[in-house]
Amino acid sequence: MSKSLAEIEVSRIAWEQFRTLGDRSESVPVALRRLFAARNEDEATSAYWDLENVVVVQGQLYAAALPTVSVLLAALLDDLSADARDLVLELIHQIVAGEAAEAEVARGNGDLGDRCREAARAGLWLVYRELGTRRRETAEAVLERIEADGVRRAAFLAGLRGK
């Protein structure tokens, strides 16, 4: 069996080069793998909080949020449990709604939020696909942050129903 797309993306990133809250960059790939492997809500939630309190904390982004976006988008192409998929999309939402933490701004990384939103635009159609699922509200929230074409967004919101 070949590796998942998300696993390949996780493996190619030098996580130690990216800041997190509390200098925990080595925990990011571990938590991502746990999230993608989660088979139930408890497993997914546990992994989610190990990311939500490390790469993004109450809307404050740390440098590791940027490569996390590409990994999360790759995961949307993989076969995830519904609970894991819910929280992958929620984590994307938390990141694209965030702004650089003060520590990042002080290091000249004040545009981190904009860069994360730009990275998420690379997976725009993956987010649009989620409009037709139980994750519709979260997908809408992500699209509000990353979709520049309001006419297109309105057309898809009107044309797709969540399950």
N, C-alpha and C positions, 0 to 999 in steps of 0.2 A: 504494500500500500504506500502511495506517495504522500508526502507531507501536505498539509493544508496550506492554502494561500496565506492565511494569517500566520502560521508557524514559520513559513519562509520569511515573511516580512519581519516578524519578531526577531528571528535569528540573524538577520543581516544588519541590525542596528546595534551600534556600540553604545549601549544604554549608559555606561559610566561617564560618557561625555555630556550627559544632559542632567541639569539640576532638577531636584525635586524638593518638596518640603521635607526638612529633616535629613537631607543627604541619603535618601533611600532608593537611588536609581537602580540598584541591583535587584530590588524587589518588584520593579515594574514588569519585566518579562515573565516572572513567576506568576504574578497576579493575573496578567493577561491570559496566560495559558490556562490557569484555573478557571477564569471566566469562560473561555471558549470550550472547555471540557465539562462545564457545569451541566448536570442533568436535571436539576431541580432548582426551585426558587432559593432555598437556603444556601446551596453551593454558589449560585450566581450572585446572590446578595453579598455574601462574604467576600468574594473576589472583587466585586464592584467597589466596596468600601475600602479595599486595599489600594485601589486606584484613585477613587474620588478624593481621598484624603492625602494623596501623594503628588499627583500631576496637576490636579485642580482642587482647590480648597475654598469653598464658599465663594466661587466665582473668580478666585485668584489663580492665574495660570503660572505654572513653572515650565522651564524649557522642555522637559520630557513630554509635555502635552503635545508638542508639534509632531514628533514621530508616532506618538500614540494614535493620532488621528488616522494616519495611513494604515496602521495595523487594524484599527477598528473597522475601517472601510473594507479592508481585505476580508475580515471576518464575516461581513455581511454577505459575502459570496460563498462562504462555507456552510456546511450543514451544522447548524447550532440548534440547541434546544430552544423552545419558545421563550423560556425564562432568561436564558443567556442572551438571546437576540434582543429581548426587551431592554436589557441593561447595557448592551453594546450601544444601542441607539440612544439610550438615556445618557450614557457617558459622552457620546458625540455631542449631544445637546449641551451638556454642562460645559464642555470645552468651547464650543463655538459661541456660547453665551458669555464666556469669561473674558477677562482682560488681564494683562500682565500683572503679576504680584509686584509689590514695591521692590523686592530684592531683584527682580528681573529688570525693572525699569532702571534701577541704580546701575545695573551692568550694561545698559544700552540696549536692552531687549524690550523696549516699551511697545513695540509693534507686534508683540507675540500673539495677541488676540486676533489681529488682522491676518497674520500669517497662518494661524490655525484655521480661520474661516476660509482662506484661500485654499489651503490643503483639503478642506472638506468639500470644496466645490469640485474637486477632481472626482468625487463620488456622488455627484448630484443625482444621477439617475438611480443609484442604489437607494438613496433617500426617497426619491419619488415612488419607487416600487413599494416602500413601506406604507404609503398612503392607503393601500388596499388591504391592510392587515389590522390587527388589534393595536398596533403601534401608531395608528394614524395621528393622534394628538401630538406625540413626540416628534414624529416626522414633520408635521406642520411647523412645530416650534423650531426645528433645525432649519427648515426651508426659509422661514422668516429671516434667519440670520445669514444664510449663504446664497439664496437665489436673488440675483439682481433683476431678473425679468419678472416683474409683478404680474404682467398679463399672462404669461405662461403658467406661473404659480396658480393664479386664479382659475385658469382653465382646467388644470389637473385637480385642483381641490373640488371643483364642481363635477368633474367627470369620474372621479374614483371614490369609492365608498370603502370605509374600513370594515373589518369583519368582527 
